[in-house]
């Protein structure tokens, strides 16, 4: 009893669906076409900018921290090799190096 509706109207619905034309011969004028193209490009640009902003700033922060760490290591290595470490007496760091 509950499937009586489907048995009765399923063939009619099938005929109506299959009877639709495959191509709708419609005209989209230049104004509407340019509006659609402009909206699509703006939507795609918003997605690209959003993904770029979401990914770029954490990557930039990581690169900046890595660069600062490398500069700190280089500065520490330079201070040890040229005798300007924390020792007030340069002969303690480099006993063979003289200022003369």
Buried (B, 14 or more C-beta within 10 A) or exposed (E): EEEEEEEEEEEEEEEEEEEEEEEEEEEEEEEEEEEEEEEEEEEEEEEEEEEEEEEEEEEEEEEEEEEEEEEEEEEEEEEEEEBEBEEEEBEEBBEEEEEE
